[in-house]
Amino acid sequence: MNVTAIVVTYNGMQWLHRCLGSLRASELPVRTIVVDNGSTDGTLAHIEEHFPEVELIRAGRNLGFGQANNVGMRIALDRGDDHVFLLNQDAWVQPGTIGRLVDLAVPGSPFGVLSPMHLNGAGNALDWEFSLYLTPTRCPGLLSELVLGRARDRVFEAEFINAAAWLITRNCLLTVGGFSPSFFHYAEDDNYLHRLFFHGLKLGLVTDAFAHHDREGRTSNPYFDDTRVFRVRQLRKRFADPNEDLDIGGERKRLRGRLAQAMVRLNKRQALIARDHLKLMDEADLGPVVLDRELSRIKGPTFL
């Protein structure tokens, strides 16, 4: 089985040895592609000196997480690889992880994306945000089977797992494609999974494979701290979902109706909310998002 690991870097010097070193130490040999989004902290020179086996692609600018990964996925697809493994620059894998995921990605399986369990950077607990994905409604049967010791040699169907460590099958790339250009950073994995489900494939969790995600010490994230940025992204995510048929004109008509009703009733608060939602739609630039949604409904290596 040919596997290409893809790492998108952007000023990630502090994690390079753990991240790329874990791919070098993988029990299943992998080819590694690094797509650099314009690092200025010495990342490029460090990779060239210490990881000469890595195929380094200089984007020269920040393409965002999804589009940079698409560059690597297109190369892997053209080479005829069986799988790609996406790994965050702030994450690393245990030696047997990729091989274990590949073992369970059997031909004909409904699982297009497989994820290991995500530990924190110290490796002494689950990554906290990852643990939120493991509830009985989001990952049915997992907790019971873990407690009863029956979780090995199984793949558990999951609703969402972030793309910090994804194995994607070739069949999935040929069916779903790459990440949508509607998302620069964050929500690209949500959208990818919406499209995965639309095309009848599944997301799987493997309980005896492990990755580490070193993000618990962060105190801020502009993509979430800025409420407006977050709300625009959530709106784009809704309209990009191929499982839904949200219409821009219909949504505007509904909001204008709410605004008119609020003004008649002299309900200032509701009027302000409706106006704000209309302004949010303008900021979200939903026209291209809906076009990308329609493209994503077509089976094939879309966006690659």
N, C-alpha and C positions, 0 to 999 in steps of 0.2 A: 504494500500500500504506500503510495506517495503522498506525503503530507507537507504542505508549506505553511509555516507559521508566519503570521503577519503582525508586526508591532508598529503602531503609529507613535512617533516620538515628537515631543515639543518641550524642549528644556527639561528633559527628564534624567539628567546626570545622576541624581541621587539613587535611582533605581536600576540603572543599566546593568550592573554586574549581577544583581539578583534576577532580573527579568531575562536578559539574554543568556546569562550563565545557566539558567534553568533549562532553556531550550537546547543549549549545547550538551547538557547532561541528560537529556531525555533518553530513556531506554529504547524508545522507538525513534530512530534517527529522523530528523526533520530538516528541511531547507528553511532558512529564515530570511524573510524580506523585512527590512525596516523602511518605512516611508516617513521621512522627516518633514515636518510642517514648518520649517524655517527656524530651527533652534539657534539660539545665540549664546548658549552656555557651554560650548565645547563638546556637545553631544556627538557631532559628526566626527571630529578628530578622534574622540575617545573610541568610537565604534571602529573606525578604520585601524587604529593601533591595537586594540585589544580583542576585537571580534572580526578578524579579516574574512572569515567564512560567510559573514552576513552580506547579502545583496542589499546595498544601500541606495535608496532612491531619494534624491533631493527634490522635494516639491518646490522649494524656493519661497514658498509662502504658506500661510495657514489654510489648508483646504478644509479643515474640520475633520472630525473623527471618521464620519461615514465615507466621505469622498476619498480620503487618503486610503482607507481600507479597500475601497473599490479598485484603486490602482493595483494593489497587491493581488486582489482576487481575480482581476482580469488576467494578470500574468500567470497565476496558478491554473486558471481555467484553460488558457491557451496552451500551457505545457501538458495538459492532460492529467493533472493531479486528481487523486481520488477524494481528497479532503483539504480544506484550509482550516487553520486553527488561529483564531483571533485572540490576541493577548494584549491587555492594557500595558502601557509602559510602567505603571505602578503596581504590576502584578507579576507573579511568578508561579511556576508549577512544580509539583513534586516529580521525581524521575519517571514514575510509572503512569502518570496521569494521561498523557496523550495516547499512549498505547492502549490504556484501558478504555478510553472513549472510542477509539477506532475499533477495538474488539466488539463493542456493542453496537456500532453503526453498521449492522449487517445489511447486505443487499436486500431490497424489498421492504426494509423497515419503514414505518410511517414517520420516524423521527428524522427531520431534516437538520435540526440543530440539537447538539448535546452539550451539556454543561457539567463540570465537576462541582463538588461542594466548594463554597468560598469561605476560607478562613480569614481571620484578620492578619495583619502584618506580622504580629508576634507568633501566630500559629496556636494561640492558647484558647481560642473561642471562634465561633462563627463570625464572619463579617456581619455587623449588626443589621445593615440594610438588607443584606442577602437573607438573613433569618426571617424577615418580614414576608418573603415570598413563599415560605414553607407552611403556611396555615392550611388546615384541612380543605378550605374552599379553593385555595390557589394551587395546591399540590396534593390532590386527594390520595389518601392512604399512606402517605410517607411517614407521618409521625407514629402512627400505630405500628407500622412494620419496623421502624427503627427500634421502638421500645421492645417489640417482641423478637428482635434479632433476625428478622426475615427480609431485610432490605438489600442483601447482597445479590449480585447477579441479576439485578432487575433495573429497568429504566422506568422512572416515575414521570408521568406526564405532568407538566407544569404550565401555569398560565403566563408567568413572566420570570425571567432571570436576566439581569443586565449583561451586556456583551463584553464583560471584562475577560472572559475565558470561554469562548464558543468554538466548538468543532462544528463546521458546516460541511455537509456532504456535497459531492459533485452534483448529484441529482437535485439537491436543493438549489444550488447555484444556477442550474439549467432550468429550474422551474420558477424560482422566486427572483433570482438575480442578486443585485447588490443593494446597497443602502440608497434611499431616496435622496435626491439633491434638495428636497424641501427642508432638510434639517441639517444645520451647520454643526451643532454640538448639543448633545442630549436629545432624547426622544427618537433618535434614529433607530435605536434597538426596539422601542415600543412599536414603531411603525413597521419594522421588518417582521416582527412577530405577528402583527395584524395581517400582513401579507402572507406569511407562512401559513396561518390558519385558513385564510381565504382559499389558498391553493390545496387545501386538504392535507397538509403536513403538520407535524407536531413538534413541540419543544420537550426535550427529555432531560431529566436530572439523574446523574449517576452518583450513588452515595459512597462508593469506595474509590473515588478519584478526587484529588484535592488541588485547589489553587489557593494562593494567598493574595489578598488585595489590601494594600497598605494605604488606607484612606481615613482611618479613624481619628488621626490627629489634626485634621483640617478644621479650621474655624470659620472659613468663609468660602463661598462659591458664587461668583457674580451671576452665573446662569440660573441660580435659584434665589439668591438674596434680593435681586431686583425683581420685585413683584410683577412689574409690567412685562419684563422679558419672559418670565415664567408663564404668565397668562397668555401672551401671544403664542408661545410654543405649544401650550395646551390646546389652544384653538386650532392651530395648524395640525396638530396631531389628530383632532377629531375629524377635520375635513379630509385628511389624507387616508383615513381608514377605508380600505376597499370593501369592508363588510358593511359599511354604512352608505347611505345615499344622500348625504347632506347637500343641500342646494344653497348657493350663496344668495341668490335672489330671494328664495323662500325665507331664508333666515333674516335677511334685511327687512322683508315685508312684515314678518312676525314682530321684530323689534320695533319697527315704526308704529305698528298697531299698539304695542304696549306703551310706547311713548305718548301717542295720541290719547289713549285711555287715561294715562297718568295725569296728563295736562288737564283733561276734562274734569278729573276728580281732584285737581289741585294737589296731587300727591307728588311733592317735590322730590322726595327720596327715590321713588320708583322712576320718575322722569330722568333723574341723573343717572341711575343705573342703566336704563335703556340707551341713553345717549353715549354713555361710556362703552357699552357693548358694541354699538355701531362704530365708534371710533376705533375700538380694538380690532374690528374686522378690517378696517382700512389699514391699520398698522401691520396686520398679519399677511397682507397681500395674498389672498386666498386663491386668486385665479390660477397661478402656476401650480399651486398645491393640488387643486382639483384635477388639472391636466396630468400631473404626476400620478394621482390616484387612479385615473383611467388607464394610464400606461401600466401601472402595477397589477392591473387585473389580467393582463395578457401573460400567458405562460411563456417563460423564456428568460434569458439572462438579462433582464431589464436593468438599466442604469449601469451596466458594465461595458 
